[in-house]
């Protein structure tokens, strides 16, 4: 007869659930990136796009590079930035070829600092790399195409 009359004395039931393994937050750069896919960007490819290519936002011959930002290497025969020094003349340029040095992040959605080397690391440029589970994205800055000639990020 008093069924439900004293319900207000019962502790409130929690409407939030707790899980031990919450879903990971996917970094923005894993969903919003530009793609570098030119065939001649590969570390073993000789020749540029109408001449030596240069990865600079203000270059007339930049190919698929559109300026500083996050990039996924996704061309024919390559899936990431080169991890060893490319030979000369390769990567679609006849001058400065940049490659990634260091360890790629192994944990899903992990971002680490990166160094991009010219030649035998005579010149280094800072960047970032993110493990996007099944691929990597690299934060690439504009290269100075007036410093020793055309410069390009290489792929493998």
C-alpha positions in Angstrom: 0.0 0.0 0.0 3.0 2.4 0.6 4.9 0.9 -2.4 7.1 3.7 -3.7 6.2 6.1 -0.9 9.7 5.9 0.7 11.7 5.8 -2.5 13.1 9.2 -1.8 15.0 7.7 1.1 17.0 5.4 -1.3 20.4 6.6 -2.5 20.4 8.1 -6.0 21.5 5.7 -8.8 24.5 6.9 -10.8 23.7 7.7 -14.4 27.3 7.8 -15.4 29.2 4.7 -16.2 32.9 4.1 -15.5 35.0 2.0 -17.8 38.5 0.9 -17.2 39.4 1.4 -20.9 37.8 4.6 -22.3 37.9 5.1 -26.0 41.1 6.9 -27.1 40.9 10.4 -28.3 41.9 10.6 -31.9 44.3 13.5 -32.5 43.1 16.1 -35.0 46.1 15.5 -37.2 45.1 11.9 -37.8 41.9 13.1 -39.5 43.0 16.4 -41.0 46.2 16.2 -43.0 47.4 16.9 -46.5 48.7 14.0 -48.6 52.1 13.8 -50.3 51.7 11.3 -53.2 53.9 12.4 -56.0 55.8 9.4 -57.5 59.0 11.3 -57.7 59.1 12.0 -54.0 60.3 8.5 -53.3 63.9 8.3 -52.1 65.0 6.3 -55.1 63.4 8.5 -57.8 65.5 10.8 -59.9 63.9 14.0 -61.4 61.5 16.7 -60.3 58.2 18.1 -61.3 59.2 20.3 -64.2 62.6 20.8 -62.6 64.0 20.4 -59.1 61.1 20.5 -56.7 61.2 22.6 -53.5 58.9 22.1 -50.4 58.3 25.7 -49.6 54.9 27.5 -49.3 56.1 30.2 -51.7 57.9 28.0 -54.3 56.7 27.9 -57.8 57.7 24.3 -58.1 56.4 22.8 -54.9 54.4 19.9 -56.4 51.9 18.5 -53.9 53.4 20.4 -50.9 51.0 23.2 -49.9 52.8 24.8 -47.0 53.6 24.1 -43.3 51.3 21.5 -41.7 50.5 17.9 -41.1 51.2 15.4 -44.0 50.7 11.8 -44.7 53.1 10.2 -47.1 50.9 8.0 -49.3 52.3 7.7 -52.8 52.9 4.8 -55.1 55.6 2.6 -53.5 55.9 4.6 -50.2 54.0 5.1 -46.9 56.1 7.4 -44.8 59.0 9.8 -44.7 62.4 8.4 -45.5 64.2 7.1 -42.4 67.7 7.0 -43.9 69.8 9.4 -46.0 68.6 9.3 -49.6 71.3 9.2 -52.3 72.0 12.0 -54.7 70.1 13.1 -56.8 66.8 11.6 -55.7 63.4 12.6 -54.2 62.5 14.8 -57.1 65.1 17.3 -56.4 68.8 17.7 -57.3 69.9 19.4 -54.2 68.8 19.2 -50.5 67.0 16.0 -49.5 65.5 15.8 -46.0 64.8 12.6 -44.1 63.5 11.6 -40.7 66.0 10.7 -38.0 65.0 9.1 -34.7 62.4 6.7 -33.5 58.8 6.6 -34.8 56.2 6.6 -32.0 55.0 3.0 -31.3 52.0 3.8 -29.2 48.7 4.5 -31.0 47.9 8.2 -31.2 51.3 9.1 -29.7 53.0 12.3 -30.9 56.7 12.8 -30.5 59.2 15.4 -31.5 61.0 14.8 -34.7 64.2 15.9 -36.4 64.5 16.1 -40.2 68.1 15.9 -41.5 69.7 17.3 -44.6 72.4 15.0 -45.9 74.4 13.6 -43.0 72.6 15.8 -40.5 74.6 18.9 -41.4 71.4 20.8 -41.0 68.4 19.7 -38.8 64.9 20.9 -38.8 62.5 20.3 -35.9 59.0 18.8 -36.5 56.6 16.3 -35.0 55.3 12.8 -35.9 52.1 11.1 -34.8 51.3 7.4 -34.8 47.7 7.3 -36.3 47.3 3.5 -35.6 47.8 2.3 -39.2 49.9 5.2 -40.6 52.1 8.1 -39.5 51.6 11.8 -40.1 54.5 14.3 -40.0 54.4 18.0 -39.2 56.5 19.6 -41.9 57.6 23.2 -42.0 58.6 25.2 -45.1 62.1 24.6 -46.3 64.3 27.4 -47.4 64.7 27.0 -51.1 67.2 29.9 -51.2 69.6 28.2 -48.9 71.7 26.0 -51.1 69.1 25.3 -53.7 65.8 23.3 -53.9 65.0 21.2 -50.9 62.5 18.4 -50.4 61.1 15.9 -47.9 61.8 12.4 -49.1 59.6 9.3 -48.8 60.1 5.6 -48.6 
